[in-house]
Amino acid sequence: MSRSQENAEKDDAASGTLARRTGIVAGGTLLSRALGFVREAVLAAVFPKEATDLFFLVFTIPNSLRMILAEGGVSAAVVPVFSEVRKSEGEEAARAYLARITGLAAIVLLAISGLGVVAAPAIAAVYGLGYVGRPEVFEPTVALLRWVFPYIFFMGLAALGMGGLNAQRRFLVPAVTPSLLNVAMI
């Protein structure tokens, strides 16, 4: 076999691998979107509009922090460094790096979650300004925020795990994991 034929076969294999991985991620995203649609329909059918408005106001706060702290930080910093350590120092060093980062992230995320629970009245006053003068709405907002805020801790750690799996070219679990949130909410 000639050198150009070998290269062509490698390119074909790489293209097939890329297409398969792309299909996994696209399928996971499609599943999550479909379940998100079902989630919205179920919530609209089961709960009154005021309850869903309250929930989505409260859920927006830790969910926004998740996007900034967890997924943004993992994508921008942790995954590239993990990949570089894995390439240059080996699998064991990469796992040790990820373990240290996960420990540090757990401490930071736990502190942020605790701060959010303690500061729930102030945070609710900023995000739900129209609720401040209405105790019948404001108090449930604060209570629900205290229940929902630890979401940032769990989702931040999940984002680290998914980033580590993606860096190891394992895409199935990270692709379908967002669907689990929709299933849990349904």
C-alpha positions as CSV (number, residue, x, y, z in Angstrom):
1,M,0.0,0.0,0.0
2,S,1.3,3.4,-0.9
3,R,1.9,6.2,1.6
4,S,-0.9,8.3,0.0
5,Q,-3.4,5.4,0.4
6,E,-2.4,5.0,4.0
7,N,-3.0,8.7,4.6
8,A,-6.3,8.6,2.8
9,E,-7.5,5.6,5.0
10,K,-6.4,7.5,8.1
11,D,-8.4,10.6,6.9
12,D,-11.4,8.4,6.2
13,A,-11.2,6.8,9.7
14,A,-10.8,10.2,11.3
15,S,-13.7,11.6,9.4
16,G,-15.9,8.6,10.4
17,T,-14.8,9.1,14.1
18,L,-15.6,12.8,13.9
19,A,-18.9,12.2,12.3
20,R,-19.8,9.6,14.9
21,R,-18.8,12.0,17.8
22,T,-20.7,14.8,16.2
23,G,-23.7,12.6,15.9
24,I,-23.5,11.7,19.6
25,V,-23.3,15.3,20.6
26,A,-26.1,16.3,18.2
27,G,-28.3,13.5,19.3
28,G,-27.8,14.3,23.0
29,T,-28.6,18.0,22.3
30,L,-31.7,17.0,20.3
31,L,-32.9,14.7,23.1
32,S,-32.3,17.5,25.7
33,R,-34.3,20.0,23.5
34,A,-37.2,17.6,23.0
35,L,-37.3,16.8,26.8
36,G,-37.1,20.6,27.4
37,F,-40.2,21.1,25.3
38,V,-42.0,18.3,27.2
39,R,-40.8,19.9,30.5
40,E,-42.3,23.2,29.5
41,A,-45.6,21.6,28.4
42,V,-45.9,19.6,31.7
43,L,-45.1,22.7,33.8
44,A,-47.6,24.8,32.0
45,A,-50.3,22.1,32.3
46,V,-49.7,21.3,36.0
47,F,-48.8,24.6,37.7
48,P,-50.5,28.0,37.6
49,K,-48.7,30.8,35.7
50,E,-47.7,32.6,38.9
51,A,-46.0,29.5,40.3
52,T,-44.0,28.9,37.1
53,D,-43.1,32.6,36.9
54,L,-41.8,32.4,40.4
55,F,-39.8,29.2,39.8
56,F,-38.2,30.5,36.6
57,L,-37.3,33.8,38.3
58,V,-35.6,31.9,41.1
59,F,-34.0,29.2,38.8
60,T,-32.5,31.9,36.6
61,I,-30.2,33.1,39.4
62,P,-28.1,29.9,40.0
63,N,-28.5,28.9,36.4
64,S,-26.8,32.1,35.3
65,L,-24.0,31.5,37.8
66,R,-23.6,28.0,36.5
67,M,-23.1,29.2,32.9
68,I,-20.5,31.8,34.1
69,L,-18.6,29.9,36.8
70,A,-19.0,26.2,35.9
71,E,-19.3,25.8,32.2
72,G,-17.4,29.0,31.3
73,G,-14.5,28.3,33.6
74,V,-14.3,24.6,32.6
75,S,-14.4,25.4,28.9
76,A,-11.9,28.2,29.0
77,A,-9.4,27.0,31.6
78,V,-9.7,23.5,33.0
79,V,-10.2,21.4,29.9
80,P,-7.3,22.8,27.9
81,V,-4.9,22.5,30.8
82,F,-6.2,19.0,31.6
83,S,-5.6,18.0,28.0
84,E,-2.1,19.4,28.0
85,V,-1.2,17.7,31.2
86,R,-2.6,14.5,29.9
87,K,-0.6,14.8,26.7
88,S,2.7,15.9,28.3
89,E,2.7,14.1,31.6
90,G,0.4,11.2,31.2
91,E,-3.0,9.9,32.4
92,E,-2.1,9.7,36.1
93,A,-0.9,13.3,36.2
94,A,-4.0,14.5,34.4
95,R,-6.2,12.6,36.8
96,A,-4.3,14.1,39.8
97,Y,-4.7,17.6,38.2
98,L,-8.5,17.1,37.7
99,A,-8.8,15.8,41.3
100,R,-7.1,18.9,42.7
101,I,-9.2,21.2,40.5
102,T,-12.4,19.4,41.5
103,G,-11.5,19.7,45.2
104,L,-10.9,23.4,44.8
105,A,-14.0,23.9,42.7
106,A,-16.1,22.0,45.3
107,I,-14.9,24.4,48.1
108,V,-15.6,27.5,46.0
109,L,-18.9,26.2,44.7
110,L,-20.0,25.2,48.3
111,A,-19.0,28.7,49.5
112,I,-21.0,30.3,46.7
113,S,-24.0,28.1,47.4
114,G,-23.9,28.8,51.1
115,L,-23.6,32.5,50.5
116,G,-26.5,32.3,48.1
117,V,-28.7,30.6,50.7
118,V,-27.7,33.1,53.4
119,A,-28.1,36.1,51.1
120,A,-31.3,34.9,49.5
121,P,-33.4,37.8,50.7
122,A,-31.0,40.4,49.2
123,I,-30.6,38.4,46.0
124,A,-34.4,38.0,45.7
125,A,-34.9,41.7,46.2
126,V,-32.5,42.5,43.3
127,Y,-33.9,39.9,40.9
128,G,-37.5,40.1,42.0
129,L,-37.8,43.9,42.7
130,G,-41.5,43.8,42.0
131,Y,-42.0,41.2,44.8
132,V,-40.4,43.2,47.6
133,G,-43.5,45.0,48.7
134,R,-45.6,41.8,48.4
135,P,-44.8,39.4,51.3
136,E,-47.2,36.8,50.0
137,V,-44.9,36.5,46.9
138,F,-41.6,37.6,48.3
139,E,-41.4,35.1,51.1
140,P,-42.0,32.1,48.8
141,T,-39.4,33.6,46.4
142,V,-36.8,33.7,49.2
143,A,-37.7,30.2,50.4
144,L,-37.5,28.7,46.9
145,L,-34.3,30.5,46.2
146,R,-32.7,28.9,49.3
147,W,-33.8,25.5,48.0
148,V,-32.6,26.0,44.4
149,F,-29.3,27.8,45.0
150,P,-27.3,24.7,45.8
151,Y,-27.9,23.7,42.2
152,I,-24.8,25.7,41.3
153,F,-22.7,23.3,43.5
154,F,-23.9,20.1,41.9
155,M,-24.0,21.5,38.3
156,G,-20.5,23.0,38.7
157,L,-19.1,19.6,39.7
158,A,-21.0,17.9,36.9
159,A,-19.6,20.4,34.4
160,L,-16.0,19.5,35.6
161,G,-16.8,15.8,35.1
162,M,-18.3,16.4,31.7
163,G,-15.3,18.6,30.7
164,G,-12.9,15.8,31.8
165,L,-14.9,13.2,29.8
166,N,-14.9,15.5,26.7
167,A,-11.2,16.0,27.0
168,Q,-10.8,12.2,26.9
169,R,-13.0,12.1,23.8
170,R,-15.9,10.4,25.7
171,F,-18.9,12.2,24.5
172,L,-22.0,10.1,25.2
173,V,-22.4,10.8,28.9
174,P,-21.8,14.6,28.6
175,A,-24.1,14.7,25.6
176,V,-27.1,13.1,27.4
177,T,-26.5,14.5,30.9
178,P,-28.5,17.7,30.3
179,S,-31.5,15.6,29.5
180,L,-31.4,14.3,33.0
181,L,-32.2,17.8,34.4
182,N,-35.3,17.9,32.1
183,V,-36.3,14.5,33.2
184,A,-35.9,15.4,36.9
185,M,-38.0,18.6,36.4
186,I,-40.7,16.7,34.6
